């Protein structure tokens, strides 16, 4: 079908791989445009049958429990982002020369329909911080008076944003590595890779493949490729990208910025990229205190959001106003309460070692609550870097022994409580043990460095359990 926008779907045979939050909207959109749609889905549970019935009532063919066989006559596959590239369905499609798109690619091809102007995309990816940065960016753009929305991997369908009734001046788009893998023709106005650390390697196959998919976000950028000065991998991705003539590399740093960078000087967020004579001049954007919370990794998020907004021409005052107006989602380094002079902080969203490292770096004296499902992670580097900040550790969850052993190797003087239980009530016990270890001025920090599904439905439920346990301490 080639690159660019597709206008005639009438009679095209399209296979949608997967139901769920992306597959169902994709099937509906394609069917409404006259495509002959077949949905294949691995699972055959109650939820899948409910979604299948909804689509079949529209005239869409659905095959449950068979996601491996390529339907006869398929001309295009549109896949849910989580489907791995090595699935037999995709192997057969590639052998037959059939293109494979994700829902992001479909949204990109359908933008600007009905003669409306297609809103530019300011895109964000990275191992950690994507959602916060995209929300900050949307807040800044709104403060500048622009019609915008935070969409994509943040949980808001790009198809809904592109095809809905509301028109936008610009979209703040969060993209995962999965989504980028299946979006070959995406060309953002400007994009940022916040950081890179090993994650989802079972899906991508290697760190190199993971980084390569993240780097796709820079392809064809028109104005700015925003990278993290402290993370050389992100800068390498910029160097490797094929961008439009005149597109610039713009760095962000927690230190003093050089030319073509944003950074921090004496508690002020400063722009030396989008100013006249950037060799000598700088523009104040906001104060560090305008960032909520002003933890180092969150300041980095704010600088990345500011860089993308400035690339779009947003004035400095809107950066300040947008950051002040921004409220972070729950369970992201959220202060719950102070009890007996000890701060209790919920960062249940820190589900991998990279996120936990950033969280631990935000406090000086910590009683650390950690553990859960390790997802193949190792913890030696995390513990070694954070050891001097740890007053104690309380470990929960299925893979807590991995963290316990790392603590024994790299922080043997740190007292450790190993809670040999994985029931949800373990969180109350963990908070009580943390209280016993903490002294006035400490921070009890839930930064698990692990996924939650061994004990909880998701990280939100885990964070809620922590907050409830803290409230019971202060009762």
ABEGO torsion letter per residue (X at the ends): XEBEBBABABGBBBBBBEBEAAAAAAAAAAAAAGBBBBBBBABABAAAAAAAAAAAAAGBBBBBGBAABBBBGBABBBBBAABBAABAAAAAAAAAGBBBBBAAAAAAAABGBGGBBBBBBBBBBEABGAAAAAAAAAAAAAAAGBBBBBBEAAGBBAAAAAABABBBABBBBBBBAAAAAABAABBBABBBBABBBBBGAAAAGBAAAAAAAAAAAABGBAABBBBBAABAAAAAAAAABBBBBGBBBBBBBABBBBBGBBBBBGGBBBBAABBBGAAABBBBABBAAABOBABAAAAAAAAAAAAAAAAAGBBAAAAAAAAAABBBBBGBGBBABBBGGBBBBBBAABABAAAAAAAAAABABBBBBBEEBAGGBBAAAAAAAAAAABABBBBBEAAAAAAAAAAAAABAABBBBBBBBABAAAAAAAAAAAAAABBBGBBBBBBAGBBAAAABABAAAAAAAAAAAAAAAAX
